[in-house]
Amino acid sequence: MREKEDQPVPEIIYDPTRIDFDRPGKHHYQVAFHLDSTWGYSLVPLTVINGYRPLGAEGPPPGVVAFGGTHGNEWEGQVAVKRLCADLQPEELSGRVILIPQLSESACVANQRVSPLDGVNMNRAFPGNARGTISYRIAHFVKTQIFPRVGVVLDIHSGGKEGAFPICTSFHPIPNPAQRAEIYRVAQLFDTPIILIYSSQMASGLLTDEAEAEGKITIGGEFGAGESVSLAGTRHAYEGIKNVLRHYGMLEGEIVKIDPSRPTPPKLVAAPNLEDYIPCPANGIWEPTVELGTSVAAGDLIGRLHDFSDHSSAPREIRAHRAGIVAMMRLGAVAAKGATLYVIAEEAVL
């Protein structure tokens, strides 16, 4: 089957400050970030759409950016955002949409959580550094060139090999009540089974931390696991981003119910404290004994940790430290000492 002769070819951009983010229509780019130790580039895909539809009386919408591939082995966001690069058309949009399906392009190519070029986790690289290694320079580009042009930031993740989550949107505890309320409204547009308020104490340098601190309406989320492409997770990510555009009047049409088989709205749960992210006490083989998303009581058996150096030894029982909902579970059988085995969240109200 022949490709269309008018298939657009992405323009290579060597100086990111020269991208015309106000140019009408849809334009595909590959932003060239020079490699640190050799000749060549990491080409980060970028699509900018400035819609042709006239703005409403309320003025310009806030502008939306959607990221996939902040971690390279998390594929639902990459696939959903790439599809939107093709499917969204300027004739049906008003305002600005920025789409970056593979933010850590080198990590995505390698199917790794971190970039093989500098060993850096992109989701620990913010606010970036214009003179740093390649991941820090990409983060600096996002901070200085993307964030000033949008009011809504969507960062689509999944568990990779780290762990499994119920399909969810997520955000940190937000002190500003107006920002918190709007983030919650936008999180609901993805129609996931749960919305998770998660700890802001775990790490520094997160993309979402930086955007939240700037006052952006910021949504993260976990839409699959296991380095696969979840059918349900990809659907929630793709349709959820379109729902966000509809919510802000940027895309015509009504908000879509993404999972009509589930009559209930997303359940809000919270795990804001590090004490609810339980580390593995020793190296071993992890055998879960409850399903992800299960409600448990304090003392319930969550799983067993096996030591096969002595196959006659009894496994170590891991029991719930408190009541709540199992919001994350170790995915792989091999569990290293210190790795998070599970997270227990509790139902919350905003």
LUMSELO-184245 format. One record per residue (C-alpha): residue in one letter; x, y, z. Coordinates in nm, 4 decimals. Example, Ala and Ser with C-alpha at 12.3 -4.5 7.8 and 13.67 -1.06 7.14 Angstrom:
2
("a", (1.2300, -0.4500, 0.7800))
("s", (1.3670, -0.1060, 0.7140))
//
This chain:
350
("m", (0.0000, 0.0000, 0.0000))
("r", (0.1483, 0.3338, -0.1069))
("e", (0.1879, 0.6097, 0.1467))
("k", (0.0139, 0.9353, 0.0753))
("e", (0.2348, 1.1567, -0.1359))
("d", (0.1400, 1.4579, 0.0783))
("q", (0.2460, 1.2863, 0.4024))
("p", (0.4021, 1.5667, 0.6095))
("v", (0.7691, 1.5282, 0.6939))
("p", (0.8673, 1.6611, 1.0366))
("e", (1.0956, 1.9627, 1.0218))
("i", (1.4231, 1.9219, 1.2114))
("i", (1.4784, 2.2068, 1.4573))
("y", (1.8343, 2.2677, 1.5734))
("d", (1.7604, 2.5732, 1.7871))
("p", (1.4494, 2.5134, 2.0035))
("t", (1.4064, 2.8855, 2.0647))
("r", (1.3253, 2.9281, 1.6944))
("i", (1.0090, 2.7143, 1.6973))
("d", (0.7115, 2.9289, 1.5981))
("f", (0.4535, 2.8168, 1.8529))
("d", (0.2021, 3.0712, 1.7187))
("r", (0.2052, 2.9492, 1.3567))
("p", (-0.1522, 2.8636, 1.2475))
("g", (-0.2324, 2.5049, 1.1561))
("k", (-0.0616, 2.1763, 1.2426))
("h", (0.3138, 2.1387, 1.2228))
("h", (0.5353, 1.8414, 1.3059))
("y", (0.8920, 1.8878, 1.4275))
("q", (1.1856, 1.6835, 1.5474))
("v", (1.3790, 1.8874, 1.8004))
("a", (1.7493, 1.8016, 1.7745))
("f", (1.9384, 1.7776, 2.1028))
("h", (2.3085, 1.7192, 2.0422))
("l", (2.4550, 1.4056, 2.1976))
("d", (2.6972, 1.4582, 2.4838))
("s", (2.9833, 1.2319, 2.3786))
("t", (2.9670, 1.1885, 2.0028))
("w", (2.8442, 1.3466, 1.6809))
("g", (2.4693, 1.3200, 1.6293))
("y", (2.1364, 1.4040, 1.7883))
("s", (1.8441, 1.2739, 1.9860))
("l", (1.5415, 1.3836, 1.7832))
("v", (1.2492, 1.4566, 2.0148))
("p", (0.9120, 1.4503, 1.8320))
("l", (0.6931, 1.7574, 1.8733))
("t", (0.3625, 1.8548, 1.7123))
("v", (0.2113, 2.2014, 1.7536))
("i", (-0.1490, 2.2686, 1.6516))
("n", (-0.2991, 2.6156, 1.6514))
("g", (-0.6646, 2.5757, 1.5698))
("y", (-0.8548, 2.7596, 1.2984))
("r", (-1.1835, 2.7729, 1.4895))
("p", (-1.2627, 3.1200, 1.6221))
("l", (-1.2224, 3.1801, 1.9916))
("g", (-1.5282, 3.2135, 2.2105))
("a", (-1.6349, 3.5305, 2.3874))
("e", (-1.4544, 3.4148, 2.7019))
("g", (-1.1187, 3.4591, 2.5268))
("p", (-0.8331, 3.2229, 2.4444))
("p", (-0.8284, 2.8815, 2.6143))
("p", (-0.5335, 2.7988, 2.8391))
("g", (-0.3333, 2.5860, 2.5947))
("v", (-0.2692, 2.2145, 2.6546))
("v", (0.0453, 2.0016, 2.6354))
("a", (0.0374, 1.6217, 2.6482))
("f", (0.3509, 1.4150, 2.7083))
("g", (0.4177, 1.0479, 2.6491))
("g", (0.7486, 0.8733, 2.6977))
("t", (0.8735, 1.0612, 3.0007))
("h", (0.9806, 0.7073, 3.0896))
("g", (1.0818, 0.5127, 2.7816))
("n", (0.9330, 0.1742, 2.8740))
("e", (0.5837, 0.3102, 2.9406))
("w", (0.3977, 0.2828, 2.6122))
("e", (0.0322, 0.3780, 2.6541))
("g", (0.1083, 0.7497, 2.6597))
("q", (0.3444, 0.7248, 2.3655))
("v", (0.0832, 0.5491, 2.1543))
("a", (-0.2089, 0.7715, 2.2599))
("v", (-0.0214, 1.0986, 2.2061))
("k", (0.1212, 0.9799, 1.8711))
("r", (-0.2317, 0.8973, 1.7544))
("l", (-0.3464, 1.2441, 1.8507))
("c", (-0.0619, 1.3964, 1.6470))
("a", (-0.2307, 1.2450, 1.3414))
("d", (-0.5967, 1.2627, 1.4427))
("l", (-0.6381, 1.6170, 1.5758))
("q", (-0.6946, 1.8710, 1.3000))
("p", (-0.6700, 2.2503, 1.3199))
("e", (-1.0116, 2.2861, 1.1537))
("e", (-1.1769, 2.1305, 1.4606))
("l", (-0.9674, 2.3067, 1.7252))
("s", (-0.9359, 2.6488, 1.8806))
("g", (-0.6344, 2.7515, 2.0824))
("r", (-0.2967, 2.5769, 2.1080))
("v", (-0.2257, 2.2057, 2.1571))
("i", (0.1307, 2.0783, 2.1973))
("l", (0.1947, 1.7040, 2.1687))
("i", (0.5219, 1.5307, 2.2611))
("p", (0.4805, 1.1517, 2.2309))
("q", (0.8391, 1.0620, 2.3300))
("l", (0.9870, 1.3173, 2.5681))
("s", (1.2875, 1.1012, 2.6600))
("e", (1.3294, 0.9858, 2.3021))
("s", (1.6495, 0.7936, 2.3699))
("a", (1.4897, 0.6040, 2.6608))
("c", (1.1918, 0.5186, 2.4399))
("v", (1.4120, 0.3823, 2.1613))
("a", (1.5937, 0.1678, 2.4193))
("n", (1.2687, 0.0625, 2.5969))
("q", (1.4225, 0.1757, 2.9260))
("r", (1.3020, 0.3824, 3.2185))
("v", (1.6087, 0.6088, 3.1969))
("s", (1.8027, 0.7470, 2.9034))
("p", (2.0962, 0.5268, 2.8005))
("l", (2.2750, 0.8412, 2.6841))
("d", (2.3315, 0.9854, 3.0315))
("g", (2.1676, 0.7422, 3.2743))
("v", (1.9180, 1.0096, 3.3823))
("n", (1.5516, 0.9555, 3.4656))
("m", (1.3695, 1.2337, 3.2788))
("n", (1.1148, 1.2491, 3.5576))
("r", (1.3904, 1.3502, 3.8004))
("a", (1.5561, 1.6060, 3.5702))
("f", (1.3371, 1.9143, 3.6219))
("p", (1.3711, 2.2109, 3.6116))
("g", (1.6583, 2.1133, 3.3851))
("n", (1.9862, 2.2755, 3.2971))
("a", (2.0757, 2.4399, 2.9676))
("r", (2.4384, 2.3263, 3.0110))
("g", (2.3646, 1.9816, 3.1574))
("t", (2.3587, 1.6401, 2.9994))
("i", (2.0969, 1.5664, 2.7357))
("s", (1.8082, 1.4781, 2.9691))
("y", (1.8580, 1.7979, 3.1682))
("r", (1.8698, 2.0009, 2.8458))
("i", (1.5408, 1.8486, 2.7274))
("a", (1.3846, 1.9257, 3.0672))
("h", (1.5126, 2.2838, 3.0398))
("f", (1.3487, 2.3099, 2.6971))
("v", (1.0155, 2.1985, 2.8451))
("k", (1.0504, 2.4384, 3.1384))
("t", (1.1452, 2.7428, 2.9313))
("q", (0.9727, 2.6875, 2.5956))
("i", (0.6678, 2.4669, 2.6592))
("f", (0.5366, 2.5540, 3.0060))
("p", (0.5113, 2.9304, 2.9388))
("r", (0.2801, 2.8582, 2.6446))
("v", (0.0241, 2.6343, 2.8178))
("g", (-0.1997, 2.6308, 3.1213))
("v", (-0.2700, 2.2560, 3.1263))
("v", (-0.0027, 1.9852, 3.1516))
("l", (-0.0854, 1.6147, 3.0959))
("d", (0.1921, 1.3620, 3.1644))
("i", (0.0823, 1.0090, 3.0694))
("h", (0.2666, 0.7270, 3.2489))
("s", (0.2261, 0.3562, 3.3228))
("g", (0.3994, 0.1172, 3.5574))
("g", (0.6709, -0.0037, 3.3204))
("k", (0.8554, -0.2757, 3.5116))
("e", (0.8307, -0.0903, 3.8442))
("g", (0.4818, -0.1870, 3.9517))
("a", (0.1180, -0.2235, 3.8596))
("f", (-0.1556, 0.0291, 3.9362))
("p", (-0.5270, 0.0321, 3.8735))
("i", (-0.5689, 0.2574, 3.5707))
("c", (-0.5712, 0.6002, 3.7302))
("t", (-0.5092, 0.9673, 3.6993))
("s", (-0.3008, 1.1269, 3.9715))
("f", (-0.1835, 1.4493, 4.1272))
("h", (0.0011, 1.5640, 4.4380))
("p", (-0.1532, 1.7349, 4.7402))
("i", (-0.2099, 2.0888, 4.6095))
("p", (-0.2235, 2.3705, 4.8680))
("n", (-0.4034, 2.6202, 4.6427))
("p", (-0.7771, 2.5366, 4.6686))
("a", (-0.8755, 2.6771, 4.3270))
("q", (-0.5920, 2.4956, 4.1475))
("r", (-0.6685, 2.1751, 4.3419))
("a", (-1.0386, 2.1867, 4.2528))
("e", (-0.9732, 2.2396, 3.8809))
("i", (-0.7094, 1.9644, 3.8739))
("y", (-0.9642, 1.7294, 4.0285))
("r", (-1.2251, 1.8280, 3.7668))
("v", (-0.9783, 1.7619, 3.4855))
("a", (-0.8620, 1.4320, 3.6384))
("q", (-1.2217, 1.3081, 3.6287))
("l", (-1.2356, 1.3652, 3.2522))
("f", (-1.0174, 1.0561, 3.1973))
("d", (-1.2938, 0.8433, 3.3587))
("t", (-1.0424, 0.6093, 3.5229))
("p", (-1.1542, 0.3729, 3.8025))
("i", (-0.9586, 0.5736, 4.0577))
("i", (-0.7930, 0.9114, 4.0999))
("l", (-0.4850, 0.8907, 4.3211))
("i", (-0.3470, 1.1737, 4.5328))
("y", (0.0108, 1.0581, 4.5834))
("s", (0.3044, 1.1676, 4.7935))
("s", (0.5105, 1.4695, 4.6944))
("q", (0.7887, 1.3518, 4.9300))
("m", (0.9218, 1.0620, 4.7235))
("a", (1.1572, 1.2380, 4.4837))
("s", (1.2592, 1.5719, 4.3398))
("g", (1.2740, 1.6841, 3.9804))
("l", (0.9361, 1.5527, 3.8615))
("l", (0.7788, 1.7100, 3.5549))
("t", (0.4451, 1.7298, 3.7356))
("d", (0.6019, 1.8870, 4.0456))
("e", (0.7472, 2.1638, 3.8322))
("a", (0.4205, 2.2263, 3.6487))
("e", (0.2127, 2.2220, 3.9685))
("a", (0.4514, 2.4717, 4.1295))
("e", (0.3967, 2.7045, 3.8335))
("g", (0.0222, 2.6906, 3.8942))
("k", (-0.0543, 2.4717, 3.5927))
("i", (-0.3538, 2.2399, 3.5868))
("t", (-0.1397, 1.9273, 3.6012))
("i", (-0.2456, 1.5655, 3.5593))
("g", (-0.0295, 1.2558, 3.5814))
("g", (-0.1528, 0.9009, 3.5695))
("e", (-0.0761, 0.5335, 3.5355))
("f", (-0.2425, 0.3708, 3.2344))
("g", (-0.0891, 0.0224, 3.2224))
("a", (0.2154, -0.1821, 3.3228))
("g", (0.4605, -0.4474, 3.2109))
("e", (0.6064, -0.2628, 2.9100))
("s", (0.2950, -0.3489, 2.7098))
("v", (0.0234, -0.1382, 2.5465))
("s", (-0.2944, -0.1796, 2.7493))
("l", (-0.6087, -0.1567, 2.5378))
("a", (-0.8090, 0.0012, 2.8206))
("g", (-0.5262, 0.2261, 2.9365))
("t", (-0.4578, 0.3612, 2.5892))
("r", (-0.8294, 0.4286, 2.5386))
("h", (-0.8543, 0.6216, 2.8653))
("a", (-0.5423, 0.8239, 2.7803))
("y", (-0.6480, 0.9041, 2.4221))
("e", (-1.0121, 0.9862, 2.4949))
("g", (-0.9212, 1.1568, 2.8215))
("i", (-0.6937, 1.4057, 2.6468))
("k", (-0.9727, 1.4783, 2.3969))
("n", (-1.2153, 1.5258, 2.6872))
("v", (-0.9766, 1.7816, 2.8350))
("l", (-0.9815, 1.9724, 2.5066))
("r", (-1.3628, 1.9604, 2.5054))
("h", (-1.3731, 2.0774, 2.8682))
("y", (-1.1851, 2.3950, 2.7742))
("g", (-1.3864, 2.4574, 2.4580))
("m", (-1.0899, 2.3767, 2.2364))
("l", (-1.2523, 2.0779, 2.0652))
("e", (-1.6157, 2.0536, 1.9590))
("g", (-1.8456, 1.7938, 2.1088))
("e", (-1.9673, 1.6657, 2.4425))
("i", (-1.7572, 1.5010, 2.7136))
("v", (-1.7354, 1.1271, 2.6374))
("k", (-1.8029, 0.8538, 2.8934))
("i", (-1.4923, 0.6420, 2.8307))
("d", (-1.5942, 0.3319, 3.0261))
("p", (-1.9731, 0.2950, 2.9923))
("s", (-1.9580, -0.0461, 3.1624))
("r", (-1.8668, 0.1235, 3.4914))
("p", (-2.1632, 0.3298, 3.6152))
("t", (-1.9778, 0.4866, 3.9066))
("p", (-1.7554, 0.7931, 3.8786))
("p", (-1.3816, 0.7660, 3.9519))
("k", (-1.3066, 0.6944, 4.3180))
("l", (-1.0759, 0.9464, 4.4840))
("v", (-0.8089, 0.7849, 4.7019))
("a", (-0.5046, 0.9320, 4.8735))
("a", (-0.1635, 0.8051, 4.9812))
("p", (0.0139, 1.1299, 5.0697))
("n", (0.2530, 0.9851, 5.3280))
("l", (0.5729, 0.7915, 5.2622))
("e", (0.4763, 0.5455, 5.5357))
("d", (0.2173, 0.4026, 5.2947))
("y", (0.4822, 0.3084, 5.0331))
("i", (0.6125, -0.0145, 5.1846))
("p", (0.9705, -0.1220, 5.1001))
("c", (1.0757, -0.4830, 5.0554))
("p", (1.2546, -0.5918, 5.3763))
("a", (1.4977, -0.8308, 5.2033))
("n", (1.5846, -0.9721, 4.8626))
("g", (1.3388, -1.2398, 4.7612))
("i", (1.0643, -1.3630, 4.5318))
("w", (0.7375, -1.1731, 4.5752))
("e", (0.4096, -1.3672, 4.5821))
("p", (0.1076, -1.1356, 4.6120))
("t", (-0.1970, -1.2762, 4.7891))
("v", (-0.4485, -1.0004, 4.7093))
("e", (-0.5563, -0.8416, 4.3846))
("l", (-0.4637, -0.4887, 4.2912))
("g", (-0.7399, -0.2472, 4.3958))
("t", (-0.8592, -0.4738, 4.6798))
("s", (-0.9829, -0.3203, 5.0042))
("v", (-0.7877, -0.4611, 5.2984))
("a", (-0.7989, -0.4355, 5.6772))
("a", (-0.5003, -0.3762, 5.9016))
("g", (-0.3131, -0.7039, 5.9427))
("d", (-0.4480, -0.8683, 5.6264))
("l", (-0.1957, -1.0774, 5.4347))
("i", (-0.0741, -0.8797, 5.1317))
("g", (0.1868, -1.1263, 5.0071))
("r", (0.4746, -1.3589, 5.0842))
("l", (0.8470, -1.3117, 5.0292))
("h", (1.0308, -1.6342, 4.9423))
("d", (1.3974, -1.7244, 4.9867))
("f", (1.4858, -2.0090, 4.7497))
("s", (1.8395, -2.0493, 4.8858))
("d", (1.6643, -2.2706, 5.1414))
("h", (1.3568, -2.4139, 4.9770))
("s", (1.2410, -2.5639, 5.3085))
("s", (1.2251, -2.2238, 5.4779))
("a", (0.8920, -2.0611, 5.5548))
("p", (0.8164, -1.7473, 5.3509))
("r", (0.8090, -1.4088, 5.5194))
("e", (0.4501, -1.2870, 5.5455))
("i", (0.3889, -0.9240, 5.4520))
("r", (0.0759, -0.7852, 5.6168))
("a", (-0.1144, -0.4614, 5.5685))
("h", (0.0085, -0.1909, 5.8021))
("r", (-0.3344, -0.0275, 5.7921))
("a", (-0.6742, -0.0490, 5.6273))
("g", (-0.7325, 0.0901, 5.2821))
("i", (-0.7129, 0.0133, 4.9098))
("v", (-0.4122, -0.1533, 4.7456))
("a", (-0.3243, 0.1215, 4.4981))
("m", (0.0071, -0.0184, 4.3723))
("m", (0.1666, -0.3625, 4.3739))
("r", (0.5132, -0.4837, 4.2864))
("l", (0.4917, -0.6248, 3.9331))
("g", (0.7937, -0.8523, 3.8945))
("a", (0.8553, -1.1634, 4.1000))
("v", (1.2152, -1.0695, 4.1807))
("a", (1.2050, -0.8066, 4.4545))
("a", (1.5185, -0.6314, 4.5757))
("k", (1.5569, -0.5041, 4.9286))
("g", (1.4151, -0.1510, 4.9438))
("a", (1.1949, -0.1773, 4.6332))
("t", (0.8351, -0.0725, 4.6928))
("l", (0.6194, -0.3823, 4.7384))
("y", (0.2813, -0.2137, 4.7670))
("v", (0.0994, 0.1102, 4.8444))
("i", (-0.2150, 0.1382, 5.0532))
("a", (-0.4353, 0.4405, 4.9904))
("e", (-0.7528, 0.5457, 5.1648))
("e", (-1.0716, 0.6883, 5.0228))
("a", (-1.0622, 1.0659, 5.0283))
("v", (-1.2711, 1.3737, 4.9715))
("l", (-1.1354, 1.6867, 4.8130))
//
